[in-house]
Amino acid sequence: MSEPYSPPVAQVPSGAGNNQPLKGNGFGTAALVLGIVAVVFAIIPIVGFIAFILGPLALIFGVIGLTRKFTKKGTSIAGLILGAIAVIIAIIVTVMVAAAANSVDEALNKEHKIEYIVTTTGPAKVTYWNGDGSSNEDISADWKKEVTASGLSFSTLSVTGDFTADTSVSCEILVDGTSVSKNSGSGTAAMASCSGSSSDTK
């Protein structure tokens, strides 16, 4: 007696069950978005500290996205890269802002030595800025005055000769030893005026 016919059993290729289509990666997308936003904030002074929060979050989500099976990895990798770049940029911008703020603070608090120098061939009247206000002095010979001022100080000096005789007068302002203004005049009621600031020495 013949045996009943049995149809052949189809062979399933080895590993066919693993060829699943790649799915979207929510963690990767989140990492990409956080990375882009972090980079934008990183280049803006003052608010750049936000990048120190969003950047690490992008790194974390990117790593998680890379570990998930059967998902696309491109957004996770992009998020990782952008997150790292954002943190680096934020550090650089923060250092630059801190250095600039320190430089401005030093300029505003630095003390400057201001020297007023006047020459005259006769009686004259000197008017100068003493740091707190204007001062006047009557002189009959060459004259010099030294004052101390802090920050970005502005200085003025003027000298007026006698109204009844010809006189030659001159004025000069030195800030920290550097001449920032010089002028002269001659004749009846001769006049010379000078002005300058601590920023003129740079």
BELBEL-V841627 format. One record per pair of residues at least 24 apart in sequence whose ideal C-beta (glycine too) atoms are under 10 Angstrom apart, sorted by the first residue. I is the first residue (numbers start at 1). J is the second residue. If there is no record, write none. Layout:
i:I j:J
i:I j:J
//
This chain:
i:18 j:69
i:18 j:70
i:19 j:70
i:20 j:69
i:20 j:70
i:21 j:70
i:22 j:69
i:22 j:70
i:22 j:71
i:22 j:72
i:22 j:73
i:23 j:68
i:23 j:69
i:23 j:70
i:23 j:71
i:23 j:72
i:24 j:71
i:24 j:72
i:24 j:75
i:25 j:61
i:25 j:62
i:25 j:64
i:25 j:65
i:25 j:66
i:25 j:68
i:25 j:70
i:25 j:71
i:25 j:72
i:25 j:73
i:25 j:74
i:25 j:75
i:25 j:76
i:25 j:79
i:26 j:61
i:26 j:64
i:26 j:65
i:26 j:68
i:26 j:71
i:26 j:75
i:27 j:60
i:27 j:61
i:27 j:62
i:27 j:63
i:27 j:64
i:27 j:65
i:27 j:66
i:27 j:67
i:27 j:68
i:27 j:71
i:27 j:75
i:27 j:76
i:27 j:79
i:28 j:61
i:28 j:62
i:28 j:64
i:28 j:65
i:28 j:66
i:28 j:68
i:28 j:71
i:28 j:72
i:28 j:73
i:28 j:74
i:28 j:75
i:28 j:76
i:28 j:77
i:28 j:78
i:28 j:79
i:28 j:80
i:29 j:61
i:29 j:65
i:29 j:72
i:29 j:75
i:29 j:76
i:29 j:78
i:29 j:79
i:30 j:57
i:30 j:58
i:30 j:60
i:30 j:61
i:30 j:62
i:30 j:64
i:30 j:65
i:30 j:75
i:30 j:76
i:30 j:79
i:31 j:57
i:31 j:58
i:31 j:59
i:31 j:60
i:31 j:61
i:31 j:62
i:31 j:63
i:31 j:64
i:31 j:65
i:31 j:66
i:31 j:75
i:31 j:76
i:31 j:77
i:31 j:78
i:31 j:79
i:31 j:80
i:31 j:81
i:31 j:82
i:31 j:83
i:32 j:58
i:32 j:61
i:32 j:62
i:32 j:65
i:32 j:74
i:32 j:75
i:32 j:76
i:32 j:77
i:32 j:78
i:32 j:79
i:32 j:80
i:32 j:81
i:32 j:82
i:32 j:83
i:33 j:58
i:33 j:61
i:33 j:75
i:33 j:79
i:33 j:82
i:34 j:58
i:34 j:59
i:34 j:60
i:34 j:61
i:34 j:62
i:34 j:79
i:34 j:82
i:34 j:83
i:34 j:86
i:35 j:59
i:35 j:61
i:35 j:62
i:35 j:75
i:35 j:78
i:35 j:79
i:35 j:80
i:35 j:81
i:35 j:82
i:35 j:83
i:35 j:84
i:35 j:85
i:35 j:86
i:36 j:78
i:36 j:79
i:36 j:82
i:36 j:83
i:36 j:86
i:37 j:82
i:37 j:86
i:38 j:79
i:38 j:82
i:38 j:83
i:38 j:84
i:38 j:85
i:38 j:86
i:38 j:87
i:38 j:89
i:38 j:90
i:39 j:82
i:39 j:83
i:39 j:85
i:39 j:86
i:39 j:87
i:39 j:88
i:39 j:89
i:39 j:90
i:40 j:86
i:41 j:86
i:41 j:89
i:41 j:90
i:41 j:93
i:42 j:82
i:42 j:85
i:42 j:86
i:42 j:87
i:42 j:88
i:42 j:89
i:42 j:90
i:42 j:91
i:42 j:92
i:42 j:93
i:42 j:94
i:43 j:86
i:43 j:89
i:43 j:90
i:43 j:92
i:43 j:93
i:44 j:90
i:44 j:93
i:45 j:93
i:45 j:94
i:45 j:96
i:45 j:97
i:45 j:100
i:45 j:101
i:46 j:93
i:46 j:94
i:46 j:97
i:48 j:86
i:48 j:89
i:48 j:90
i:48 j:91
i:48 j:92
i:48 j:93
i:48 j:94
i:48 j:97
i:49 j:90
i:49 j:93
i:49 j:94
i:50 j:86
i:50 j:90
i:51 j:83
i:51 j:85
i:51 j:86
i:51 j:87
i:51 j:88
i:51 j:89
i:51 j:90
i:51 j:91
i:51 j:93
i:51 j:94
i:52 j:86
i:52 j:87
i:52 j:90
i:52 j:91
i:52 j:94
i:53 j:90
i:54 j:82
i:54 j:83
i:54 j:86
i:54 j:87
i:54 j:90
i:55 j:82
i:55 j:83
i:55 j:84
i:55 j:85
i:55 j:86
i:55 j:87
i:55 j:88
i:55 j:89
i:55 j:90
i:55 j:91
i:56 j:83
i:56 j:84
i:56 j:86
i:56 j:87
i:57 j:83
i:58 j:82
i:58 j:83
i:58 j:84
i:58 j:85
i:58 j:86
i:58 j:87
i:59 j:83
i:59 j:84
i:59 j:86
i:59 j:87
i:107 j:151
i:107 j:152
i:107 j:198
i:107 j:199
i:107 j:202
i:108 j:150
i:108 j:151
i:108 j:152
i:109 j:150
i:109 j:151
i:110 j:149
i:110 j:150
i:110 j:151
i:110 j:152
i:110 j:153
i:110 j:176
i:110 j:198
i:111 j:148
i:111 j:149
i:111 j:150
i:111 j:151
i:111 j:153
i:111 j:176
i:111 j:198
i:112 j:147
i:112 j:148
i:112 j:149
i:112 j:150
i:112 j:151
i:112 j:152
i:112 j:153
i:112 j:155
i:112 j:175
i:112 j:176
i:112 j:197
i:112 j:198
i:112 j:201
i:113 j:146
i:113 j:147
i:113 j:148
i:113 j:149
i:113 j:174
i:113 j:175
i:113 j:176
i:113 j:177
i:113 j:198
i:114 j:145
i:114 j:146
i:114 j:147
i:114 j:148
i:114 j:149
i:114 j:153
i:114 j:154
i:114 j:155
i:114 j:157
i:114 j:173
i:114 j:174
i:114 j:175
i:114 j:176
i:114 j:180
i:114 j:196
i:114 j:197
i:114 j:198
i:115 j:144
i:115 j:145
i:115 j:146
i:115 j:147
i:115 j:155
i:115 j:157
i:115 j:172
i:115 j:173
i:115 j:174
i:115 j:175
i:115 j:176
i:115 j:177
i:115 j:178
i:115 j:179
i:116 j:143
i:116 j:144
i:116 j:145
i:116 j:146
i:116 j:147
i:116 j:155
i:116 j:156
i:116 j:157
i:116 j:159
i:116 j:171
i:116 j:172
i:116 j:173
i:116 j:174
i:116 j:194
i:117 j:142
i:117 j:143
i:117 j:144
i:117 j:145
i:117 j:146
i:117 j:157
i:117 j:170
i:117 j:171
i:117 j:172
i:117 j:173
i:117 j:174
i:117 j:179
i:117 j:182
i:117 j:194
i:118 j:142
i:118 j:143
i:118 j:144
i:118 j:145
i:118 j:157
i:118 j:158
i:118 j:159
i:118 j:169
i:118 j:170
i:118 j:171
i:118 j:172
i:118 j:192
i:118 j:194
i:119 j:143
i:119 j:144
i:119 j:159
i:119 j:168
i:119 j:169
i:119 j:170
i:119 j:171
i:119 j:172
i:119 j:184
i:119 j:192
i:120 j:159
i:120 j:160
i:120 j:161
i:120 j:162
i:120 j:167
i:120 j:168
i:120 j:169
i:120 j:170
i:120 j:171
i:120 j:190
i:120 j:192
i:121 j:161
i:121 j:162
i:121 j:165
i:121 j:166
i:121 j:167
i:121 j:168
i:121 j:169
i:121 j:170
i:121 j:186
i:121 j:190
i:122 j:161
i:122 j:162
i:122 j:164
i:122 j:165
i:122 j:166
i:122 j:167
i:122 j:168
i:122 j:169
i:122 j:190
i:123 j:160
i:123 j:161
i:123 j:162
i:123 j:163
i:123 j:164
i:123 j:165
i:123 j:167
i:124 j:159
i:124 j:160
i:124 j:161
i:124 j:162
i:124 j:167
i:124 j:168
i:124 j:169
i:124 j:189
i:124 j:190
i:124 j:191
i:124 j:192
i:125 j:158
i:125 j:159
i:125 j:160
i:125 j:161
i:125 j:162
i:125 j:163
i:125 j:169
i:125 j:191
i:126 j:157
i:126 j:158
i:126 j:159
i:126 j:160
i:126 j:169
i:126 j:171
i:127 j:156
i:127 j:157
i:127 j:158
i:127 j:159
i:127 j:160
i:127 j:193
i:128 j:155
i:128 j:156
i:128 j:157
i:128 j:158
i:128 j:159
i:128 j:171
i:128 j:173
i:128 j:194
i:129 j:153
i:129 j:154
i:129 j:155
i:129 j:156
i:129 j:157
i:129 j:158
i:129 j:173
i:129 j:195
i:130 j:155
i:131 j:155
i:134 j:158
i:139 j:169
i:142 j:170
i:143 j:171
i:144 j:172
i:144 j:174
i:146 j:174
i:149 j:175
i:149 j:197
i:149 j:198
i:150 j:198
i:151 j:198
i:152 j:197
i:152 j:198
i:152 j:199
i:153 j:196
i:153 j:197
i:153 j:198
i:153 j:199
i:154 j:195
i:154 j:196
i:154 j:197
i:154 j:198
i:154 j:199
i:154 j:200
i:155 j:180
i:155 j:181
i:155 j:194
i:155 j:195
i:155 j:196
i:155 j:197
i:155 j:198
i:155 j:200
i:156 j:181
i:156 j:193
i:156 j:194
i:156 j:195
i:156 j:196
i:156 j:197
i:157 j:181
i:157 j:183
i:157 j:192
i:157 j:193
i:157 j:194
i:157 j:195
i:157 j:196
i:158 j:183
i:158 j:185
i:158 j:191
i:158 j:192
i:158 j:193
i:158 j:194
i:158 j:195
i:159 j:183
i:159 j:184
i:159 j:185
i:159 j:190
i:159 j:191
i:159 j:192
i:159 j:193
i:159 j:194
i:160 j:185
i:160 j:189
i:160 j:190
i:160 j:191
i:160 j:192
i:160 j:193
i:161 j:185
i:161 j:186
i:161 j:187
i:161 j:188
i:161 j:189
i:161 j:190
i:161 j:191
i:161 j:192
i:162 j:188
i:162 j:189
i:162 j:190
i:163 j:188
i:163 j:189
i:163 j:190
i:164 j:188
i:164 j:189
i:165 j:189
i:165 j:190
i:166 j:190
i:167 j:191
i:168 j:192
i:170 j:194
i:171 j:195
i:172 j:196
i:173 j:197
i:173 j:200
i:174 j:201
i:175 j:199
i:175 j:200
i:175 j:201
i:176 j:201
i:177 j:201
i:178 j:202
//
